[in-house]
Each structure stands twice: as C-alpha cells, then as structure tokens.
Amino acid sequence: MVTVEVRFGPGKSQNAHRFVPPDQPGVDFLDYPYADYVEVPFEVWDTTNNIQLSVSFRDREDNGAYDLSEFNSEDVDREYVMISARPYTGDTPDALIARDGGVRSDLAYFFWPVLAAGGTWNPGALPESVLRLNWVIQSVGERVVQQVGSMHVDQHVMRSFVTGSGENDFRVVLGNDGGVFVSNDGGQNWNERFRGYNTTQFYGVDKKPGRTIYLGVRRTTALGAPLETRVLARRGLERVEGTDLMPFGINRTIKSS
C-alpha cells in the first residue's frame, strides 16, 4: 500500500475503467461488468513513488460519464471511485482491469463521494483541490487505538467543517458502525463523541426456554464503556461475547447437563 492523492482542478484528467453493475447495494466487485474506458475530471497519483495510477469507477446511471449528485437517501447515487495499485496505462486500458470483475485487480482504495448540499456538478470547472489517502503503519496502542480504544473500519459518512481561516482549520466527523468520531487535526487523532448517540446494530434476537433472551449485536457499538456496562445493567443484560454476533440462534435440540 502507498499514499495516494486524487487531484482535481483545471487541466486535471485521465482515463478510467467504467463498470456498470446493477443499480443496488451489496454487489460484489467480482460481479461488476466492464463497459469501456473513458475520461474522468481528476488524476490519481501514488505520491510515495511519484507514479500515476489506474482508476475505475462505478457508473451508477450508466450514462457513460463520471458525475456526482447530492446525497438522497431515497435514491442513493453510488458513483464509486476505485483505485488500483497499478501504473496508469494512458490511452490504453489495463488488460487486467478491463474485464468483468477486473476492478478487483490490485484494488487499493475505493470511496463514494457526493456533492455538498446545493452543489452542482460541472466537470470542466472543478476547483483546485486534493483528496489525500495517507498510508501509515502503526503498532497497537498508538494514535487512533490509544484515543478511542478501537474504531470500526466500516465508514458510512465523512464530513468536514471549516473552523477558522487557516489552511488546517477544519474538523472532520466520521460516522461508522461503531458510532461518531471527531478529528481536529486532519485525521491524526480521533475522539469518540457518543453521548446522546447510544445506539447499536441488532442482527438477531432469540429466547432460551425459560427467561434468558439473547441479542446478536455489532461488537463496536456507540454505547461504549463504561457507559455500555451501565446501560446493559439497567436493562438486566450482560455481555457474554466480545465479537460481532450476526446470524445466531438457540439450539433447541441440545440440552445442557
């Protein structure tokens, strides 16, 4: 893995592999049909080695172009950008990527951008800007782990907010399956903001004959500890397993001695 920049602005463009999967969530990348090789209004660079990289995108509307729209929960525009750790091949598509399911070839990063509220998409007039994906290796106990105990990797939303006039005066807010996290230093450190967001994901519920009720929930919840312990105790619950409990149930054919 390497640090990558996605660069926007005047004169910035390259060709990208266009894929047209069904218009629905949960489609495996192996099932992405390849369409063609078209121009997109940005460039992707491996800044560690100063190499331009190959990129693909999901053309949700199948209109032959990369374009963005505002987020709409009733009509989600999943126009993914998918970056491969493979050198850019110019006007000729990469043979390993340009095939059905080829988006998986050396896939390094992918993300799903949307327009800001009230924004309009004009690929010929995008402002000079850079999205930087920093690759770092850290031992357990450093930075993010030290700050928040653990941060769930399934990120669903990221928003940035200007907090001053300086170049680095901004705040980043992440919403993921583990809760809400805030960074005031460009992502170097993260702090949990769970108060008032005591929620979790429930995957299953079953009942043992008698009175015991079991809940299958996401391991990293927005309850957090020690608040989580107090909340569970108030509801007469206790933690019995420290991992994601998805499909599960009581086996009624086995009796304990």
C-alpha positions as CSV (number, residue, x, y, z in Angstrom):
1,M,0.0,0.0,0.0
2,V,1.1,3.6,-0.7
3,T,-0.1,7.1,0.0
4,V,-2.4,8.3,-2.8
5,E,-3.6,11.7,-4.0
6,V,-6.8,12.3,-6.1
7,R,-6.2,15.7,-7.8
8,F,-8.9,17.9,-9.1
9,G,-8.7,21.2,-10.9
10,P,-8.0,22.9,-14.3
11,G,-6.2,20.6,-16.7
12,K,-6.5,17.5,-14.4
13,S,-7.9,14.5,-16.1
14,Q,-7.1,10.9,-17.1
15,N,-8.8,7.8,-18.5
16,A,-10.7,5.4,-16.2
17,H,-12.2,2.0,-16.5
18,R,-16.0,2.2,-16.4
19,F,-18.1,-0.5,-14.7
20,V,-21.9,-0.9,-14.8
21,P,-23.2,-3.2,-12.1
22,P,-26.9,-3.5,-11.2
23,D,-28.3,-0.4,-9.5
24,Q,-28.4,-1.8,-6.0
25,P,-26.1,-2.0,-2.9
26,G,-24.2,-5.2,-2.0
27,V,-23.0,-6.2,-5.4
28,D,-19.6,-8.0,-5.2
29,F,-16.8,-6.4,-7.2
30,L,-16.4,-9.7,-8.9
31,D,-19.8,-9.2,-10.4
32,Y,-19.1,-5.7,-11.9
33,P,-19.5,-5.9,-15.7
34,Y,-16.8,-3.9,-17.5
35,A,-18.1,-1.3,-20.1
36,D,-15.4,0.8,-21.5
37,Y,-12.5,3.3,-20.9
38,V,-13.5,7.0,-20.6
39,E,-12.1,10.3,-19.4
40,V,-12.7,11.5,-15.8
41,P,-12.0,15.0,-14.4
42,F,-9.3,14.1,-11.9
43,E,-5.9,12.4,-11.7
44,V,-4.7,9.7,-9.3
45,W,-1.1,9.6,-8.1
46,D,1.0,7.4,-5.9
47,T,2.9,10.1,-4.1
48,T,5.2,7.6,-2.4
49,N,6.8,6.6,-5.7
50,N,5.5,9.6,-7.9
51,I,3.6,7.3,-10.2
52,Q,0.2,8.0,-11.8
53,L,-2.2,5.1,-11.0
54,S,-5.0,3.3,-12.8
55,V,-8.5,4.1,-11.6
56,S,-12.0,2.8,-12.2
57,F,-15.5,4.0,-11.4
58,R,-19.0,2.7,-11.0
59,D,-21.3,4.4,-13.5
60,R,-24.5,4.1,-11.5
61,E,-26.6,5.8,-14.1
62,D,-24.9,4.0,-17.0
63,N,-24.7,7.3,-18.9
64,G,-21.1,6.9,-20.0
65,A,-19.6,9.6,-17.7
66,Y,-18.4,10.1,-14.2
67,D,-20.7,12.6,-12.5
68,L,-21.9,13.3,-8.9
69,S,-25.2,14.4,-7.3
70,E,-26.3,15.4,-3.8
71,F,-26.9,12.6,-1.3
72,N,-30.5,11.4,-1.4
73,S,-31.4,8.6,1.0
74,E,-34.4,7.7,-1.3
75,D,-32.3,7.5,-4.4
76,V,-28.7,6.7,-3.5
77,D,-26.2,7.6,-6.2
78,R,-23.3,5.2,-5.6
79,E,-20.7,6.5,-8.0
80,Y,-17.7,4.7,-6.5
81,V,-14.1,5.6,-7.3
82,M,-11.8,2.6,-7.2
83,I,-8.1,3.0,-7.2
84,S,-5.7,0.2,-8.3
85,A,-2.1,-0.1,-7.2
86,R,-1.2,-0.4,-10.9
87,P,0.6,2.2,-13.1
88,Y,-1.6,4.3,-15.3
89,T,-1.7,3.0,-18.9
90,G,-2.6,6.2,-20.7
91,D,-5.0,5.8,-23.7
92,T,-4.9,2.0,-23.5
93,P,-7.0,0.3,-20.7
94,D,-5.2,-2.0,-18.3
95,A,-5.8,-5.6,-19.6
96,L,-6.2,-7.0,-16.0
97,I,-8.8,-4.3,-15.1
98,A,-10.7,-4.0,-18.4
99,R,-12.8,-7.2,-17.9
100,D,-15.8,-8.3,-16.0
101,G,-14.8,-8.2,-12.3
102,G,-11.5,-6.7,-13.2
103,V,-12.0,-3.8,-10.7
104,R,-10.6,-6.2,-8.1
105,S,-7.2,-6.3,-9.7
106,D,-4.7,-4.8,-7.2
107,L,-7.6,-2.7,-5.7
108,A,-6.0,-0.5,-3.0
109,Y,-8.7,2.1,-2.2
110,F,-12.3,2.9,-3.0
111,F,-14.6,5.7,-1.9
112,W,-18.0,7.1,-2.6
113,P,-18.2,10.9,-2.9
114,V,-21.4,13.0,-3.1
115,L,-22.0,16.7,-3.8
116,A,-22.4,19.1,-1.0
117,A,-25.9,20.3,-0.4
118,G,-26.9,22.8,-3.1
119,G,-23.9,21.9,-5.2
120,T,-23.9,21.3,-9.0
121,W,-21.6,19.1,-11.0
122,N,-19.5,20.8,-13.6
123,P,-16.5,18.6,-14.5
124,G,-14.9,21.4,-16.6
125,A,-14.9,23.9,-13.7
126,L,-13.8,21.9,-10.6
127,P,-11.8,23.8,-8.1
128,E,-8.1,23.1,-7.5
129,S,-8.2,20.5,-4.7
130,V,-6.6,17.3,-3.4
131,L,-8.0,14.3,-1.6
132,R,-5.0,12.6,0.1
133,L,-5.2,9.0,1.4
134,N,-2.3,8.6,3.7
135,W,-0.9,5.1,4.3
136,V,0.8,4.7,7.6
137,I,1.8,1.7,9.7
138,Q,1.4,1.9,13.4
139,S,1.7,-0.5,16.3
140,V,-1.2,-1.2,18.6
141,G,-1.6,1.4,21.2
142,E,-0.7,4.4,19.1
143,R,-2.8,7.3,17.9
144,V,-6.2,6.1,16.9
145,V,-6.3,3.0,19.1
146,Q,-5.0,5.0,22.0
147,Q,-7.5,7.7,21.6
148,V,-10.7,5.7,21.1
149,G,-10.0,2.1,22.1
150,S,-10.9,0.9,18.7
151,M,-12.5,2.5,15.6
152,H,-14.8,0.4,13.4
153,V,-13.5,0.1,9.8
154,D,-16.9,0.3,8.1
155,Q,-17.2,4.0,7.5
156,H,-20.5,5.3,6.2
157,V,-20.2,9.0,6.2
158,M,-17.4,11.6,6.4
159,R,-18.0,15.4,6.7
160,S,-15.5,18.3,7.0
161,F,-16.3,21.7,8.6
162,V,-14.2,24.9,8.4
163,T,-13.4,26.1,11.9
164,G,-11.1,29.1,11.0
165,S,-9.3,31.0,8.3
166,G,-6.0,28.9,8.4
167,E,-5.2,26.1,5.9
168,N,-5.5,23.5,8.7
169,D,-8.5,25.0,10.5
170,F,-11.1,22.3,9.8
171,R,-12.8,19.5,11.7
172,V,-13.6,16.0,10.3
173,V,-16.6,14.0,11.5
174,L,-16.9,10.3,10.8
175,G,-20.0,8.2,11.2
176,N,-19.4,4.4,11.2
177,D,-20.8,1.2,12.6
178,G,-19.1,1.9,15.9
179,G,-20.5,5.4,16.4
180,V,-19.4,9.0,15.8
181,F,-15.8,10.2,15.8
182,V,-14.2,13.7,15.5
183,S,-10.7,14.8,14.5
184,N,-9.5,18.4,14.8
185,D,-6.0,17.7,13.3
186,G,-6.7,16.3,9.8
187,G,-7.2,12.7,11.0
188,Q,-4.1,12.3,13.0
189,N,-6.1,11.7,16.2
190,W,-9.7,10.8,16.7
191,N,-12.1,11.3,19.6
192,E,-15.3,9.5,20.2
193,R,-18.5,11.5,20.6
194,F,-21.0,9.0,21.8
195,R,-23.0,11.0,24.4
196,G,-26.5,11.3,23.1
197,Y,-25.9,8.6,20.4
198,N,-26.4,5.4,22.4
199,T,-27.3,3.2,19.5
200,T,-26.1,-0.1,18.1
201,Q,-26.9,-2.6,15.4
202,F,-29.1,-5.6,16.2
203,Y,-28.6,-8.7,14.0
204,G,-30.6,-11.2,15.8
205,V,-32.8,-12.0,18.8
206,D,-33.6,-15.4,20.2
207,K,-35.0,-16.7,23.5
208,K,-33.9,-19.6,25.6
209,P,-36.7,-21.7,27.1
210,G,-37.4,-20.1,30.4
211,R,-36.5,-16.4,30.5
212,T,-33.0,-15.8,29.1
213,I,-33.0,-13.5,26.0
214,Y,-30.0,-13.3,23.7
215,L,-29.2,-10.3,21.4
216,G,-26.8,-10.5,18.5
217,V,-25.3,-7.1,18.1
218,R,-22.3,-5.3,16.5
219,R,-19.2,-5.6,18.7
220,T,-18.2,-2.0,18.5
221,T,-21.3,0.0,19.4
222,A,-21.9,3.6,20.2
223,L,-22.7,2.7,23.8
224,G,-19.0,2.5,24.7
225,A,-17.6,1.5,28.1
226,P,-18.2,2.1,30.9
227,L,-21.5,3.7,29.7
228,E,-22.3,0.5,27.9
229,T,-22.0,-1.6,31.1
230,R,-24.3,0.8,33.0
231,V,-26.9,0.7,30.1
232,L,-26.8,-3.1,29.9
233,A,-27.2,-3.4,33.6
234,R,-30.2,-1.2,33.7
235,R,-31.9,-3.4,31.2
236,G,-31.0,-6.6,33.0
237,L,-28.4,-7.6,30.3
238,E,-24.8,-8.7,30.5
239,R,-22.1,-9.1,27.9
240,V,-21.2,-12.7,27.1
241,E,-19.2,-12.4,23.9
242,G,-16.9,-9.7,22.6
243,T,-17.3,-10.0,18.8
244,D,-19.9,-9.4,16.1
245,L,-22.8,-11.7,16.6
246,M,-24.7,-11.8,13.3
247,P,-26.9,-14.8,12.3
248,F,-27.3,-16.8,15.5
249,G,-29.9,-18.7,17.5
250,I,-30.6,-21.1,20.3
251,N,-30.1,-24.8,19.5
252,R,-33.2,-26.4,21.0
253,T,-32.0,-29.9,20.2
254,I,-29.1,-29.9,22.6
255,K,-29.7,-30.0,26.4
256,S,-27.0,-28.9,28.8
257,S,-26.2,-31.2,31.7
